[in-house]
Amino acid sequence: MHLDPVTLRHALAEEIATARQSLDPAWRDAVAAVPRELFLGPAAFRAAGADWLPVRRDEIGADEWLRMTYADRTWVTQVEGKDATDADGPVSGSPTSSATLPSLVVRTAEVAGLRPGQRVLEVGTGTGYSTALLCQRLGSGNVVSIEYDPGLAASAAAHLASAGYAPTLACGDGLRGCPEHADYDAIIATCSVRTIPPSWFWQLNGGGSITTTVSGWMLASGMIRLVLDDEGTGHGRFTEDTVTYMLARPHERPPTPVFFRLEGDRRRTRVDPGLLENWAGRFVAQLAAPSAQLMTTGSGVVLRDVATGSQAWTEPDGDGWAVQQHGPLPLWDQVERALLLWQDVGAPALTEFGMTATPFEQMVWIGSPEGPRWRLPV
Ligand SMILES: C[S@@+](CC[C@H](N)C(=O)[O-])C[C@H]1O[C@@H](n2cnc3c(N)ncnc32)[C@H](O)[C@@H]1O
């Protein structure tokens, strides 16, 4: 007796609705209706230490594949541009596409406040699974989805057609929006951005909204819905969600060469480098030093700006910590100053953070627009 996908789909929908009692039942019904097994393709990656191991549907059997499909899990489908289907052994590097965990897709849609009849642009089609959920809820005629990678865009189109959905699909850089099918009532991104692309503002109807995760090169992340006012300025507050999506491709981190500690100016730190392990603390650090990438070592942290060769690294020093800074950018000074400001206002969680954004200037603030604030990179 084989597993029944319909039963598994309903169980997943119930699991998500039980974990989030406030979820609109229409999203639960959408999860119960969309056959996720049609979106995963013939293979996906499973993490194996630092590498990614392809798992094939025909090797593990139909039941195990269905169990994977209907777990509330993200399945990585592409690593460093290599599809799981084409991999014949372990692959190392960062994921570049995935089938996002269903609970996160519906959470993103819930934050976006999407309602039937609204016209939405989704950035990051991926496997097409989240697109199908949007079609199920809003009607295919109201959904436009854009994917950067042509191979993924083609497979998503096939997945969606096989499941009976017919949204408008495009292939290209969604950071430019999708002008040929604008205007939209809402734009939602299933990849994260370092800054809100100007085109998104210009392709929204009045009162439209942008829902995205704002992330950066320290991979700190916050989810936000910005609503445009009459002047076209977006306003919003970050949610409590400790979630992230992979960075939009043109916003990805530059490759980093092997790290060598370089001697530099040494001093005691004024804050614990361990604050960078805190969700909001790391977010603040990223706001203050947006060009820096973060590595944690067993004994401290390393900040690196590859464009200038600047680096800062911390180490235990007696009952505190010391930092060495090398190169033109004082990365630790930037981060430390911001962490002290954040601590001065009580080290709040991300729900106390908000954003005021136009195509030309985007500020993230704590408490109110007059509070401690940082400009996002443009
Ligand atoms: C987390 S995956 C999306 C998951 C997808 N929504 C799903 O449920 O299967 C992120 C996707 O965004 C795509 N992407 C990254 N940057 C993009 C960009 N600038 N424009 C459009 N798509 C982009 C990636 O190729 C990847 O497929």
The ligand as a Gaussian input file, in Angstrom:
#p B3LYP/6-31G(d) Opt

LIG

0 1
 C       14.260000      30.561000      -2.717000
 S       14.184000      30.350000      -4.440000
 C       12.497000      30.577000      -4.856000
 C       11.601000      29.524000      -4.443000
 C       10.328000      29.481000      -5.201000
 N        9.510000      30.633000      -4.946000
 C        9.664000      28.169000      -4.880000
 O        8.801000      28.115000      -4.039000
 O       10.088000      27.190000      -5.481000
 C       14.763000      31.914000      -5.009000
 C       14.667000      32.033000      -6.515000
 O       14.892000      33.375000      -6.875000
 C       15.582000      33.374000      -8.098000
 N       16.207000      34.683000      -8.260000
 C       17.338000      35.145000      -7.670000
 N       17.574000      36.385000      -8.072000
 C       16.588000      36.731000      -8.923000
 C       16.295000      37.904000      -9.673000
 N       17.081000      38.964000      -9.618000
 N       15.196000      37.900000     -10.461000
 C       14.376000      36.829000     -10.525000
 N       14.616000      35.690000      -9.844000
 C       15.697000      35.645000      -9.049000
 C       16.561000      32.235000      -7.953000
 O       17.062000      31.818000      -9.199000
 C       15.700000      31.208000      -7.262000
 O       15.073000      30.373000      -8.175000

